[in-house]
Amino acid sequence: MNDMPLVLLPGMTVKHALIQCGLFEEMEASKKVYDEWGNEVGLDGALSEEMKIYVKPKPKEKPMEQ
């Protein structure tokens, strides 16, 4: 998680990892979780060994063109 190793337990989800790292509250404040390839990951997503996930700011929405 953000290049910080975690001890995974069977059945842990992305949300559990965020809580374990103390990042869950920060994530709720306009941040999202992404995998190492930049794909958004859901909070209920499963974790596996060697998986890399990162908490990053949500992309800014582009203003609508008129």
Secondary structure, 3 states (H helix, E strand, C coil): CCCCCCCCCCCCEHHHHHHHHCCHHHHHCCEEEEECCCCECCCCCECCCCCCEEEEECCCCCCCCC
